[in-house]
């Protein structure tokens, strides 16, 4: 009898728990939810399992404060880390979460040496570097979730602006997961029609700006970071790997010369399938978009430069 496949989600906070529930509803793998806080992963796992009786999926979610139940995971999603606290500098946040993500990665890969790692912890681009360094995994098996979320925000705003179905909006957001992310307007269409033919340049600039500040907009309203969209985006990446979908999705990947950038994690389109990244897709960018991407890379290098290793 072949074993069911397994996905581990580390961090049972809002994003991790949402991702775990989305994956449980897919019902193609067992899900292990891990957190250091006693009772939190067990309680959320119990709740998600009981929801399965209503929604029609098997109760195959396990909550744990240890990593033994994660052994043999096919994919490990890392959402663990502290949010930025009042009075905390960016450098403080980087160094604090470097320790957390480093420890989590070390424990997770000890149990699952063949896993694909999907990083969600912030500051994302820097935490991907940490996970790659600690795990020793090739770049194909360590990448981050941000581009799907940022692109989803842009798609939503465009759908509202044009009165169109969001299903017909094709867009992509590149670069670092921050204010200098790059919305590729030249590749953005609605039902195959270029966005520039539907919306004024001034209004497009406003949509792009809102997208870049999309995370902050949610924080201002809720007093905390988003979790439904990030959790769903993370689950979509797991789907692509576990089901070998070969989806082309914007992910934070380690570049080795692509887009003229070397030795840095940046958001770019990649083909995701079994084993992780099968290909990094290089888009034709306008001169302005390429300049913006280079500026975004500079901002990411500054954050990565804070890391201790």
C-alpha positions in Angstrom: 0.0 0.0 0.0 1.5 3.3 -1.0 1.7 6.0 1.6 -0.2 9.3 1.4 2.0 12.2 0.5 2.7 14.8 3.1 2.9 18.6 3.4 4.2 20.4 6.5 3.3 23.9 7.3 5.5 25.5 10.0 3.9 28.3 11.9 0.3 28.0 13.0 -0.5 31.7 12.9 -3.1 33.2 10.6 -1.2 32.6 7.3 0.0 29.1 8.2 -3.4 27.9 9.5 -5.1 29.3 6.4 -2.6 27.5 4.1 -3.1 24.3 6.1 -6.9 24.5 5.8 -6.7 25.2 2.0 -4.5 22.2 1.6 -6.7 20.0 3.8 -9.7 20.9 1.5 -7.7 19.6 -1.5 -7.5 16.2 0.2 -4.5 14.9 -1.8 -2.0 14.8 1.1 -1.7 14.6 4.8 -1.0 18.0 6.4 1.2 18.6 9.5 0.9 21.9 11.2 3.8 22.8 13.5 4.3 25.6 16.0 6.3 26.2 19.2 3.3 27.4 21.1 1.8 24.4 23.0 -1.8 23.7 22.1 -1.9 26.1 19.1 -1.1 23.7 16.3 -3.1 20.9 17.9 -6.1 23.0 18.5 -6.2 24.5 15.0 -5.6 21.0 13.5 -8.5 19.7 15.4 -10.7 22.6 14.2 -9.7 22.1 10.6 -10.3 18.3 10.8 -13.8 18.9 12.2 -14.5 21.3 9.3 -13.8 18.4 7.0 -16.9 16.6 8.2 -18.9 19.6 6.9 -17.0 20.4 3.7 -16.3 16.8 2.7 -12.6 16.2 3.1 -10.8 13.6 5.3 -9.5 14.6 8.8 -5.8 14.2 7.9 -4.3 17.2 9.6 -1.9 16.7 12.5 -0.9 19.5 14.9 2.5 19.2 16.7 5.1 21.2 18.6 7.8 18.8 17.4 9.2 17.9 14.0 9.0 14.1 14.2 5.5 13.9 12.7 6.8 15.9 9.7 9.3 13.2 8.6 9.2 12.4 4.9 7.4 15.6 3.9 7.3 16.3 0.2 6.9 20.0 0.7 7.6 22.2 3.7 5.9 25.6 3.9 7.7 28.0 6.4 5.5 30.8 7.7 7.2 31.1 11.1 8.6 34.4 12.2 7.7 37.6 14.2 5.9 40.5 12.7 7.5 43.9 13.0 6.8 45.4 16.4 6.4 49.1 17.2 9.9 50.6 17.6 11.6 47.6 15.9 14.0 48.5 13.1 14.1 46.7 9.9 17.5 45.3 10.8 16.2 44.1 14.1 13.4 42.2 12.3 15.8 40.7 9.8 18.1 39.4 12.5 15.3 38.1 14.7 13.6 36.2 11.9 17.0 35.0 10.5 17.4 33.0 13.8 13.8 31.7 13.7 13.8 30.7 10.0 17.3 29.2 10.3 16.3 27.0 13.3 13.0 25.9 11.6 14.8 25.1 8.3 17.4 23.0 10.2 14.8 21.0 12.0 12.6 20.5 9.0 15.2 19.3 6.6 16.6 16.9 9.2 13.3 15.1 9.0 12.7 15.6 5.3 16.0 15.9 3.4 14.2 15.5 0.0 11.5 18.1 0.5 10.8 21.3 -1.5 10.9 24.4 0.8 8.4 27.2 0.2 9.3 30.3 2.3 6.6 32.8 3.3 8.3 34.4 6.4 9.3 38.1 6.1 11.4 39.8 5.1 10.8 37.3 2.4 13.7 37.8 0.0 16.2 37.7 2.9 14.6 34.7 4.5 14.8 32.7 1.3 18.6 33.3 1.4 18.6 32.0 5.0 16.7 28.8 4.1 18.9 28.1 1.1 22.1 28.6 3.1 21.0 26.5 6.1 19.4 23.6 4.1 22.2 23.4 1.5 19.4 22.6 -1.0 19.7 23.6 -4.7 17.9 26.7 -5.8 15.2 24.6 -7.5 14.0 23.4 -4.1 14.1 26.6 -2.1 11.9 29.5 -3.2 9.4 32.0 -1.8 5.8 33.1 -2.0 5.2 36.8 -2.7 4.6 37.3 -6.4 1.4 35.4 -6.5 0.0 37.5 -3.6 1.3 40.8 -5.1 -0.1 39.8 -8.6 -3.4 38.8 -7.0 -3.7 42.3 -5.5 -3.0 43.9 -8.9 -5.5 41.6 -10.6 -8.2 42.4 -8.1 -7.7 46.2 -8.5 -7.8 45.9 -12.3 -10.9 43.7 -12.3 -12.7 46.4 -10.2 -11.4 49.2 -12.3 -12.5 47.6 -15.6 -15.6 45.9 -14.4 -14.2 42.6 -15.6 -14.0 39.1 -14.2 -10.7 38.7 -12.3 -10.4 35.4 -14.1 -9.8 37.3 -17.3 -7.1 39.5 -15.9 -3.5 38.4 -16.8 -0.8 40.3 -14.8 2.6 39.7 -13.2 4.5 41.5 -10.5 8.2 41.0 -10.3 11.1 42.1 -7.9 11.3 42.3 -4.2 8.4 41.9 -1.8 8.2 45.6 -0.9 7.4 49.1 -2.0 9.8 48.7 -5.0 8.0 45.7 -6.5 7.6 45.9 -10.3 4.1 45.6 -11.9 4.8 44.6 -15.5 2.2 46.7 -17.2 3.5 45.8 -20.7 2.4 42.2 -20.1 -0.9 43.0 -18.4 -4.1 42.2 -20.3 -7.9 41.8 -19.7 -9.4 39.2 -21.9 -6.4 39.5 -24.2 -6.7 43.3 -24.5 -3.7 45.3 -23.3 -4.5 47.2 -20.1 -3.1 50.3 -21.7 -6.0 50.3 -24.1 -8.6 50.1 -21.4 -7.3 52.3 -18.6 -5.6 55.7 -18.7 -1.8 55.9 -17.9 -2.5 58.0 -14.8 -5.0 55.5 -13.5 -2.7 52.6 -14.2 0.0 54.3 -12.1 -2.5 54.6 -9.2 -3.3 50.9 -9.4 0.4 50.0 -9.5 1.0 52.2 -6.5 -1.9 50.7 -4.6 -0.5 47.2 -5.3 3.0 48.1 -4.1 1.4 49.3 -0.8 -1.2 46.6 -0.7 0.2 44.9 2.4 0.3 48.1 4.3 -3.3 48.9 3.3 -4.5 45.7 4.9 -2.4 46.4 8.1 -3.9 49.9 8.4 -7.4 48.5 8.2 -6.9 45.4 10.4 -4.0 46.3 12.6 -2.3 43.1 11.5 -1.0 41.5 8.3 -3.2 39.8 5.7 -3.7 36.1 5.9 -6.4 34.8 3.6 -4.7 35.8 0.3 -1.2 34.9 1.5 -2.4 31.5 2.7 -4.3 30.8 -0.5 -1.3 31.9 -2.6 1.0 29.5 -0.6 -1.4 26.6 -1.2 -1.4 27.3 -4.9 2.4 26.9 -5.0 2.1 23.6 -3.1 -0.5 22.4 -5.6 1.9 23.2 -8.5 4.6 21.1 -6.9 2.6 18.2 -5.5 0.5 17.8 -8.6 3.3 18.5 -11.0 1.2 21.1 -12.7 4.0 22.9 -14.4 2.3 26.2 -13.7 4.1 29.5 -14.6 3.7 31.5 -11.5 5.6 34.5 -10.1 7.8 33.3 -7.2 10.8 34.5 -5.3 13.6 32.5 -6.9 17.4 32.5 -6.7 18.8 34.2 -9.8 22.1 33.2 -11.4 22.3 35.7 -14.2 18.6 35.7 -15.3 17.3 39.3 -15.8 20.9 40.4 -15.4 20.8 39.7 -11.7 23.2 37.2 -10.0 23.3 35.7 -6.6 20.0 37.2 -5.3 16.5 36.0 -4.5 14.0 38.0 -6.6 10.4 37.7 -7.7 10.2 36.3 -11.3 8.0 34.0 -13.3 9.0 30.3 -12.9 7.6 27.0 -14.1 6.7 25.0 -11.0 6.3 21.3 -10.9 7.4 18.1 -9.2 10.8 18.8 -7.6 10.2 22.6 -7.5 11.4 25.1 -10.1 11.8 23.5 -13.5 12.6 26.8 -15.3 12.9 30.5 -14.7 10.9 32.4 -17.3 12.4 35.6 -18.7 9.9 38.2 -19.9 10.6 40.9 -22.4 10.6 44.0 -20.3 10.5 47.6 -21.4 13.5 49.8 -20.6 11.6 51.5 -17.7 10.5 48.1 -16.3 14.1 46.8 -16.4 15.3 49.9 -14.6 12.7 49.5 -12.0 13.7 45.8 -11.5 17.3 46.8 -11.1 16.3 49.3 -8.4 14.2 46.6 -6.7 17.2 44.3 -6.7 19.3 47.1 -5.0 16.7 47.4 -2.3 16.7 43.6 -1.7 20.5 43.5 -1.6 20.4 46.1 1.2 18.1 43.9 3.3 20.1 40.7 2.6 23.2 42.6 3.6 21.9 42.7 7.2 22.1 38.9 7.5 24.8 37.5 9.7 25.8 34.9 7.1 
